[in-house]
């Protein structure tokens, strides 16, 4: 009888753990919906081609090698949207970053986790976290001008979103200055 009870407790524990892991994953907004909500329906799709030097800067920002030759973004007037992926612990997190330019200075208008694939750390998808990025820009050292508070248990997801915010601002600056 004790063996059956122990097996049942183990089964329920594993089932709850697997449910918890599945609960963190999700698509919270499609890239198309984020672009439309940020820029409207008539945004232009653009392509930013990357040089070897650009890839070196991107690798510095992300803390790992970057092999893509180009990055797609969307633009409407002085605003742009970048949809980028960065690995949290093991899987990519898809993040949308809306950047506005006012009086020659660019800043983040909105940051949103669009798709979260990790088993933990999905707290970064909530507005209370994402609001920290509003009005952030880059300093001369390619760091955000605002401090971003971490979330216990979501350290790698926080790092991923912060890297993407920095990268989007750097890429936008490059795009504005004629590649």
N, C-alpha and C positions, 0 to 999 in steps of 0.2 A: 504494500500500500504506500509506503514511504517513497519507494522508487517511482511510482506513478505520479505522486504529488510533486516530487522533485522534477520529473520530466515535464509535467504540466507547467510548473513555474518557469522552467527554462524556456519552454516553447512560447509562453506568453511574453516573457521578457524579450526574447528575440523578435517576436512579432511586433511588439511595441517599439523596439529600437529601429526595426526596418521601417515602420510607419513614420517615426520621427525623422529618419533620414529622407524619406520621400517628401515629407511635408516642407522641407526647406527648399526643395527644387521647384522651379516654376518659371513660366513666361508671364511677366507682369504687364508688359506693353510691347507691341510689335515695333520694330524699327520704323516701319511706315507710319504708324500712328504717332510715334514720338516726333518724327520729322514734320508731319502734318500739323500737330498741335503746337510745335515750336515755330514753324516758318510759314504755315499755310499750305495751300495746295499747289502753288505755282513756284516752288523753289527749284533752282537749277542744280542738276547733278554735276559735280566737278571732280576732277582727278588731280591729285598731287603726286607727281613723280619724284622719287627719292634718289638722291645721289649717295655715293659711298659715305661721304661726310655726314649726310643726314642720318643714315643708318647708325653711324657711330654715336651721334647725339641721342638718338632714340634708344639705343642700347644702354646708354648712360642713365637716361630717365627711367627705363624699365628694369634696369639691373640684369638684363639678359640680352642675348643676341636677337636681332630683328632682321628677317630675311625678305620681307615683302618689297616689291619694286614700286608699288604705288598704293595710295590710299584714297578711297572715294569719300567725298563729303558733299553736303548740300548747302546752298547759299541762297539767301533772299535779302537783297539790300546789304546792310551792314551786319546782318546776322548769319551765322553758319551753324550747322549741326554735324557732329562727328559721332559715328557709331563704331566703337572700338571694343575689342576683347582683351582681357588680361586674365591669366590664370590666378585663381585664389590659392588653394592648396594643391589641387590636382586637375581641376577642370576650368574651362574658360567662363568668365562672367562677362556678359554683354552689357555695355554701358553706353548710354546716350548722353552727349554733352552739347548743350546749346550755348553758344558764345555770341555775345553782342559787343559791338564796338561803338563807343560814344566819345566824341571829341578826341579821336585818335587812340583811345585807350580801350583795350579789350578786357572783358571779364566774363565769368561764367554766369549765365542767366538761370540755367537749370542743369542739374545732373540727375540722372535716373538709372537705376539698375533695371535693364529691360528683361534679361534672362539670367537666372541664377541656377547653376547646375551642381553646385557643391552640396554636401550633406549637412554642412553647418555654416554658420556665419551669415545667414540671409537677413540679419537685422539691418544690413546696409541698404536694403531695398526700401526702408521706411523713410517718410518725409522728414522726420526729426533728424535723421542722419544726413540726408541729401541737402537739406537747407544750409548746412555749414559751408557748402561750396559756393553759394550764391554770392556774387560780387568778387570772388577770388580771382586774382590774376597772377602772373609770374614775376618774380623779382629777377635781378641780373644773374643769380645763381641757378635759375630754372627751378626755383622752389615756389610753392604757393605762398601768397601774401597773407593768408589766414591760417591759423592753426586748426587742424581737424582733430576733434576728440575721437579716441578709439572706442571700441566696444568690446567688453570682455567676452571672449569666446569667438570673436570675429576678426581677430588681428590680421590674418592674411587677406580677408575680404576688404578690410579697411585699407591695407597697403595697396591692393589692386585698384580700388576706386581712386585713391590719391594719385597713383602713378598715371592712371588714365586721364584724370583732370589735368595734371601737368603736361602730359603728352598732347592732349587736345589743344591746350593753350599754345604750346610751342608750334604745333603743326599749323594752327590758325594764323599765327604770326608769320610763319614761313609763306603760307598761301597769300596773305595780304601783301607781302613784300615781293610779289612776283616770282615766287618759287626760288 
